[in-house]
């Protein structure tokens, strides 16, 4: 009985795979539309043999920062944002 069940499962899976493949190929062939060829456009770009460039070197000096300092700056920004929202809310209530 299990052999028949296994065989029927394989047959059903094969049939579903075949149906999917046929549907996909039919949809793909229906989706392709022949379009007229577009004309070929040729462009040329001329560059100077020696471009006029300048090289500027900039040094960036970073100071060591602790996580406590970063946390304090983030908290200050959050507090300022909250204060700004509170003021806007109060202004809207007064209007």
C-alpha positions as CSV (number, residue, x, y, z in Angstrom):
1,X,0.0,0.0,0.0
2,X,2.8,2.4,0.8
3,X,4.5,1.6,-2.5
4,X,1.3,2.6,-4.4
5,X,1.0,5.8,-2.3
6,X,4.7,6.7,-3.0
7,X,4.3,6.0,-6.7
8,X,1.1,8.1,-6.9
9,X,2.8,10.9,-5.1
10,X,5.7,10.8,-7.5
11,X,3.3,10.8,-10.5
12,X,1.3,13.8,-9.1
13,X,4.5,15.7,-8.4
14,X,5.7,14.9,-12.0
15,X,2.4,16.0,-13.4
16,X,2.5,19.3,-11.5
17,X,6.1,20.0,-12.5
18,X,5.2,19.3,-16.2
19,X,2.2,21.6,-16.0
20,X,4.2,24.3,-14.4
21,X,6.9,24.0,-17.1
22,X,4.4,24.1,-19.9
23,X,2.6,27.1,-18.4
24,X,5.8,29.0,-17.9
25,X,7.0,28.4,-21.4
26,X,3.6,29.3,-22.8
27,X,3.5,32.5,-20.8
28,X,7.1,33.3,-21.8
29,X,6.4,32.8,-25.5
30,X,3.2,34.9,-25.2
31,X,5.1,37.7,-23.4
32,X,7.7,38.0,-26.1
33,X,6.8,40.5,-28.7
34,X,8.9,41.3,-31.8
35,X,9.8,44.9,-32.0
36,X,11.4,46.7,-34.9
37,X,15.2,47.1,-34.6
38,X,16.3,50.5,-33.3
39,X,18.8,52.4,-35.4
40,X,22.4,52.2,-34.2
41,X,23.7,55.5,-32.9
42,X,27.5,56.1,-32.9
43,X,29.1,58.8,-30.8
44,X,32.7,59.8,-30.3
45,X,34.2,61.4,-27.3
46,X,37.5,63.2,-27.5
47,X,39.6,63.8,-24.4
48,X,42.6,66.0,-24.0
49,X,45.8,64.0,-23.9
50,X,46.9,65.8,-20.7
51,X,44.0,67.0,-18.7
52,X,44.5,70.0,-16.4
53,X,44.1,68.6,-12.9
54,X,45.2,69.6,-9.5
55,X,45.9,67.4,-6.5
56,X,44.8,68.7,-3.1
57,X,45.9,66.8,0.0
58,X,43.7,67.3,3.0
59,X,44.7,65.9,6.4
60,X,41.9,65.0,8.8
61,X,42.8,64.9,12.5
62,X,40.4,62.9,14.6
63,X,40.4,63.2,18.4
64,X,39.8,60.2,20.5
65,X,36.2,60.1,21.8
66,X,34.8,58.0,24.6
67,X,31.5,56.2,24.4
68,X,30.3,58.3,27.3
69,X,30.9,61.5,25.3
70,X,29.0,60.1,22.3
71,X,26.1,58.9,24.5
72,X,25.9,62.4,26.0
73,X,25.8,64.1,22.6
74,X,23.1,61.7,21.4
75,X,21.1,62.3,24.5
76,X,21.4,66.1,24.0
77,X,20.2,65.8,20.5
78,X,17.2,63.6,21.6
79,X,16.4,66.1,24.3
80,X,16.5,69.0,21.9
81,X,14.3,67.2,19.4
82,X,11.8,66.4,22.2
83,X,11.8,70.0,23.3
84,X,11.2,71.2,19.8
85,X,8.2,68.8,19.4
86,X,6.9,70.0,22.8
87,X,7.1,73.6,21.6
88,X,5.4,72.9,18.3
89,X,2.6,71.0,20.2
90,X,2.2,74.0,22.6
91,X,2.1,76.4,19.6
92,X,-0.6,74.4,17.9
93,X,-2.7,74.3,21.0
94,X,-2.5,78.1,21.3
95,X,-3.8,78.7,17.8
